[in-house]
Amino acid sequence: MCGIWALFGSDDCLSVQCLSAMKIAHRGPDAFRFENVNGYTNCCFGFHRLAVVDQLFGMQPIRVKKYPYLWLCYNGEIYNHKKLQHHFEFEYQTKVDGEIILHLYDKGGIEQTICMLDGVFAFILLDTANKKVFLGRDTYGVRPLFKAMTEDGFLAVCSEAKGHYEVLDLKPNGKVASVEMVKHHHCRDEPLHALYDSVEKLFPGFEIETVKTNLRILFDNAIKKRLMTDRRIGCLLSGGLDSSLVAATLLKHLKEAQIHYPLQTFAIGMEDSPDLLAARKVANHIGSEHHEVLFNSEEGIQVLDEVIFSLETYDITTVRASVGMYLISKYIRKNTDSVVIFSGEGSDELTQGYIYFHKAPSPEKAEEESERLLKELYLFDVLRADRTTAAHGLELRVPFLDHRFSSYYLSLPPDMRVPKNGIEKHLLRETFEDSNLIPKEILWRPKEAFSDGITSVKNSWFQILQEYIEHQVDDAVMANAAQKFPFNTPKTKEGYYYRQIFERHYPGRADWLPHYWMPRWIHATDPSARTLTHYKAAAKA
């Protein structure tokens, strides 16, 4: 996780450019570089580094002697870079995984390059010989990329999520012109780089035992490839199904790799939080070095401004869920040496884990909704996960969004993936039924949203927030919400309060959020799972 930044055709002076680049310094606390492009004085790169791989030669923009006309600034991890290097016999100049992008581009162009990358990434590639600028982003936007472009060809690019890859012409005056935008990978398709990985051959067919075996193989591989780092690995552990499977599998692979430090797991909550109790059970079962972070309602409310500033959104459920993640990331950075943090993000969207999937009209409609959620991850859960950890100089790794695991899961017949017997993620739970990776009561623990599980059922986090905000927003002000905020008009005082904070930091940028996150197929007035009939029935049972 790093911060990348670039300007093409800028008319600002050097000091103004440099100050602009410093606004994302939190993403890379280890080092900073600012560099102008030879022959184009109004084109420049900025890079904030979190040193995870090749601490000696990992600064950017990456340039190698063989390709003096190529400039690369990227954020992410390319897990198959060594396999591709050996397969094509590329001569590396550094140990940086991103160097593979330069070699692949020289060999086969941008389309082949981006299709071959197994990992999470956002990059800016400049080819001064062919006068081209390329912007690329991974399938789900795990590593974000923002761009702004004016009519006269000024281009600004920064780590904060849009597009898959884009080709732009570089003009002699340093300005650019967009040539094409290309979607290089559909989430349901097996990625091209599968041809070059070392995963054992999957078994054909959709019989349940075959599918379960394949899912275990791919999930194992998704964790194993993400061990690529020179820094200490930790894991967020809410005690839910997803983070528990990640933590247990991660610890197993750390032992196999003979990593000698204990795995640190991290849970957060208030007193009587069901997440804290569940996470403690999992930590005891797998034998991790477990850390519990307690916070109270006042501490949570006090960081709302910081959280919304870091998030760059005013989406209600995203803000709620981000408070706990922001506070636990702050704790990790301050009190431990874990820097690379695993988590269970992406599973709910992929495996139909949200409570409202019980109300899907058909397996096909559930499939459509799952893919919609995955396409919008960069607006919601992945945005939350990236911004709250990046704010404290941590790098997040999300194995459930592994290209091969997710594309295989989405290729399964729709009726295999829907909730069964009143239980969401039934297939995922069944897959690990006999593994003894995690306690049985955790394996079959019902879905609990992160923003809900950090507090007791009697006094949910969303209720605490709403009670506080009730006194912060006048009824008269709320009555004029549509006039003040005609786009994405807040319907509640809580929504209005978050919008006010957002507008203070990012005035006129409300369109960064195209719509609020809300459950489908039910008449929900609040995104919290605890307001849904299914949850209330399960809680009573």
N, C-alpha and C positions, 0 to 999 in steps of 0.2 A: 504494500500500500504506500503510494507516494502521491505527490501533487505535481501535475504537469500543466504547463501554461505556454501559450505561444501567441504572437501577434504577427500578422502579415499585412504590410502596407500601412503601418502605424505612422501618424504624423506627430505623435507626442514626443517630447524630449526623453532622453534616457532615464532621468530620475523618476519621471512620472510612470514610465513603463515598469521600472524596478519596484516602485511602491505598489503598483497594481499586482505584480507577481507575489508580493509578500502577503496578500490577503488569504492565501491558502497554505501558509507556513505550517499550520498545525498538522497537515497531512504527512509531512516529512521532517521530523525534528532533528535528524542526524546531520544533514548537510544541505547546502543551497548553492545552485549555480545559475548565473544569468549569462547568456551568450548571444551575440549578434551573428547573423549569417553572412559569410564572406560574399561581398558583391551586392548584398541587399541590406543596407544599413537600417532600413525601416522594418526588417524582419528579425524577430528574436525569440529565443526559447528561455523559459524559466523552469527550474526543477527543484523540488523539495524532496529530499530523500529520507526514506525509512530503510536503513540498510538491513536487508533480510538475506540476500544472496550476493556473494562476491563483494565483501566489504571494502576491498582494496581498489578494484577497478570498476565499480558499479555506478560511477557518476554519469549524468546525462546532460545534454543529448549524447547518445552513443554514436561514435564515429570510428570507423576502422580504416586502416591504410588501404585495403583492397578496394574500398568504395568511398573515395574522398568526397564524392558528390551526394552522398546520402547522409541525412540527419534524422535521428530517431529519438523521440521522447515518448516513453510509454510507462504505464502504471499497470501492474498486474503480475501474474505468474504464468509462465508457459511450461506446463508439466511434462510435455513430451519433447523438450528441446534437445535433450541428449540423444534420444532415439532417432530423431530426425537428423541430427548432426552426424551420427554414425552411419545411418542409412545412406545419406547423400555424400558422405565423406567431406563435409565442410571443414575448413580450417578456421578454428575460433581464435580470436585475439584476446577475448576476456572469458570469464566464467559466468557472465550475466546471461540469464535465460533469454532475455529479449533480443540478444544478438542474432538469434535464429531468424528473426523477421527480416533483417538485412540480407542474409544469404538466400532465403526463400524468395524474396522479392527479385533479387538479381537473377535467380534461376528461372522463375516462372511467372513473374508479374504479381500484381496485388491480389487478384481473385484467388489464385492458387495459394498464395501466402496465407490469407486469412482463413481459408477453409481447412488448412493443415494445422492450425493452432489449437491445441487441447489445453484449455485453461481459462482464466478470466483476464480481460485486458481492455485497455483503452489506449490508443496510440495516435501520434502525429508523425507521419513519415514525409520528409521533404526530399525530393529528387531534383537537384538543381541542374543536372545534365539534361533531363527531359522536361524541365519546367513544370513539375507536378507536385501537388500537395495531396496526401491521402490521410483521411481520418477514419479510424476503425474502432469498433466496440464489440465486446462479446455478446452472445445471443441474448442474455437476460439483463445486460447492463449492470452486472455485479461490480465492475469498475466503471464509474460514470465518466461521461464526457459531455460538456456543454459547448455550444458554439454560438457566436453572434456574427452576423455578416451584414454589411451595409450595401446599399445599391451601387456605390462606387468601387466595391471590391475589397474593402477593409475586412479582414477576418480575425476574430479573436477566439481562441480555444482554451478551455480550462477544465480541470477536474471538478466538476460539480454539475445529463445523460440523454443522449439523443442519437438516432441513426445507427446503422450497422457498419457500412463503410461508405465513404464519399470520396470522389475524385474531383480535384480542382486544378485548373491551369494556373501556373504562376506567371504573372506578367513581368516585363522588365522593370516596372516601377515598384515591384513588391506587392501589388494588389493581386487579387485572385478572382477567378470566375469558376463557378460550379459547373462540372461536366456531367456527372451522374451520381445518383444515390442507389446503392445496391444492397439488398437483403441477402446475406451470404449463407444463412442457415435457418431452416425452419425447425422449430423445437421438436417436431415429431420425426424428423429425418435423421438417420444415422449419420454422424459427421464423417467427412472424408478422412480425417486423421485416424479413424478406427482401423484403417488398412495398415497402419504403422505402429500400433500399440502392442503390448505384450500380454493383454488379457487373454486368459484361456478361452478356447472356442466355446461359444454359447450353444446350448442344446436347442434344436428346432422344435416348433410346435407350441401350443398354448395350453397344454395340460397343466393343472395346478402345481404339481410337484416340479415339473420342468421350469415353469415360470419362477417359482420360489427359489430354485437353485440358481437360475440366471440372475435374479435380483440380488442374491447374497454375493455372488461373484462380482457383480458390477459395483455394489456398494462397498465391498471390501477394497476394490481397486480405486474407487473414488477417494477413500480415506488415505490409502497407502501413497498414492501419487502426490498428495498434498502435504506430505512430510518434508518436502523440499524447502529447507531453510537453514540458515546458520544461527537463528535466534531461538529462544526457548518457546515451546508450544504450550498453550493452555486451552481450556474449553469452557464455554458458557454452558451451564447445566441448570435448566429450570425444573427438572424432574418430570417433564412431559416426555412423550414417546420419542420425538425426533432428537432432541438434544441428548437424551439418555442413550439412544442407539449410537449416536456420533461419539459420545464420550467413551462408551464401552469398547467400541471398535477401534477408536483412536488409541486407547491405552494398550490394547492387544498388539497393535502394530508398533507402538513405541517400544514395547518389550522385545518384539521380534527383531527390531532394528538395533537393539542393544543400546537404546538411549538411556543414560544412567540417571537422569534427574526424574523425580516423580512428576506425574501429570497433575497440574493444578487445575481444579474445577472451581467454577464460581457461580454462586446463586445469590439472588437478591429478593428482598421482600420486607413487608412490615410484620409486626407481631401477628401470630396465628395465620401466616401465609401458607396456603396449601402447597405452593411451589417449594418453599423452604423445607417442609417436611418430606416431600417426595424426593427432592434433590439429595437430601441427606441419606435416604434409603439407597439411592443409586450409588452415591459416592462410597458408602460402606460396602456395597455389594462388589463394586469394581476395584476398590482399594486406591482411590485417588487422594491427593492432598487437597482437601476440600476447604473452600473459603465461603463464609456466609456474610453477606453485607445487609445490615439492617438499616432501614431509613424510616422516618416518620412523615406524616402528611405535610408538615411545614417545610421540611427539606425538599420534598418533591415539588411543592408549589413554588418555592424560591428559585428553582432552576428552570422554570417554564420559559422564561425569556431567553436564556442561554440555549435551551434545547431547540426552540423554534428558529433562532438565528443559525444554529448548526444545521438543522434539517433543510432549511429553505422551503418549507411547506407549512400550510395551516390545516392540513387534513386532520380531522378530529381523532380518529383511531390511531393514526401514526404518531401524533403528539403524545397521546396517552401512553402508548407502548414504549415511546422513546425515553421517557423520564427514567424508568428503571434501567434501561440499557445504557443511558448516558452516565448515570451514577455508578454503575458497576464498572464501566470502562474507566471512569475516573479513578476508582479504587484500584483497579488492576495496574494502571500506569504508575500510581503513586506508591503502591505497597508491594509490588512483585516485579520480577524480571521477565515475566511472560509477555511476549510481544505479538506472536502469531496466534490468533485466537480462532478456534473452530466453533461452529454453531450449527443449529438445525434449520436455519432460514431456507425457505423455498419448498419445504416438504408439504405444507398445507395447500399450497397452490397446485403442486404436482400430484399429490395423492388424494386430493379432494377431502382435506381435513377439516374444513370449516363446518360448523354445526348446520348451516343452512343447506349444505349438500344433501341432507336427509329429505329436503323438500323438492329436490330436482324432479321435474316432470318425467324425465326419461334418462337412461344412461347416455344417450347421445347429447342431450342438453347439458348434462353434467360434464361431459367431455369438452363441449364448446366453452363452458364457463371456466373449466380448468385452464384451457389454453389462453383464454382472455386474461385471466389472472396472471399467468406466467408472462404474457406480453407486457403487462403493466407493472411488473415487479419493481422496475426502476423508479416508479412513482410512489411506491408504498413500502413494502417490507424490506426490499433490498436498499432503498434509499435510507430507511431508518437504520438498518444494520451498518451501512457504509458510513453515514455521517456521524452517528454517535460514537463509533469506535475511532474513526479518523480524527475526530475532535480531540482525541487524547493520544494520537500517535500510535495506534494499534492497527494491525492488519487482520482482517476477517477472512476466514476460509469456509466455504459453504458446500460441502460434498453432495448434498441432495440436488444441487443444480449442476452436477457433473454432466457433461454433454452426453456421454454414453449411457449413464444411468437414467437420466431424464428422458432421452429419446426412446430407450427401450420401454420404459414404463408407459409412455404415451402411445407406443405402438400396440399395446395390449388391447384386447377387445373391450369396448366401453363397459359392458356389464361386469367385467372382472374388477373394475376400479371403483365402483360406487359403494357407499356404505351398505353393510349387511347386518342383519339381526340387531338393528338399532345402534350399530357401532361404526363410526367413521374410520377411514384408513384400515379397513378390515384386512385387505390384502397385505399391506405392509406389516401389520401385527402378526398375521398368520405366517408370513415369511420367516420371522424370527422366533416362532413359538417354541421350537425345540433347541434353541441355541444356548440358553442359559446366560445370554449376554447381560440381561437386566432382569430384575425381579418381575415375576408374573403380574403382580398388581400394578406395576408401572407399565408393562407391555400393553395391558388392557385398560389403562387409565383413560377416562374420557377426555376429549379435547378441552383445554382450558386456555383461553387467550392469555398472552404474556401480560397484558395490561390488567387482566382480571386476577390471575393467579398470584400476583405479588401481594394481594391483600385478602382478608378473610371474606367469606361469602356474606357475612352479616353486614359488612361495610366495604363495598367494592371501591376501587380506585376511581372509577368514573363518577360514583356518587360523592366521594370526597371532593373531587374537582368541581362538580356541579354545585355543591353546597357552598363552596368558597366563592365561586364565580357569580353566584346569584346576587351577592352583595357588591360585585364589582361593575356590573352592567345594569344601568337603569332601564326600567320598562319603557320609558319614553324614547331612549336611545335605540332600544331593540325594535320599537315600532317603526323606526325609520331605516331599518337595515337594508331594505331593497333599494332605497334611494342612495344610500352611502356606498353600498357594495352591490351594484346591479349584476355583476358576474359572480357565479357561485355564492349567491346570497345566503349568509348563515341563517339557519332556521331556529337555532337555540342560542342562549346566552353564552354557553361554552364555546360554540363555534364562532360567535362574534368576538369573544375575548381573544381567542387565538388569532383571528384575522387582524385584529387591531395591532397585536404584537408583530405579526408578519409585515403588515403595511408600514410599520415604523422602520423596520430594517430593510425592506424591499418594496418601496412605494411603486405602485403601478405594475407590479409583477405577478398579479393574482393568476394570470393565465398559465403560469408554470404548473399549476394543478388543474387539469382539464375537468375533473369531477371529484366529488368526495367518494371515499371507499364506503360501501354499504352492502349488506347481505342482499341476495336475490331471492325471488320466489315467495317472499313473505312480506307482510306489511310492517316492516321494521321502521322505527323512528329513531333508533340509536344503534351504532355499530357493535356495541358490546354483546358478546355471546350470552352474558348473564341476564340479558333482557328477553331472551328467546324462550318460547314455551318448551322446547326440547330440553334446554339446559335446566330449567326449573323442575321438570319432571325427573330428570336424572339426579338432580341434587336431593330431591325428596327420597328417591329410591336408595 
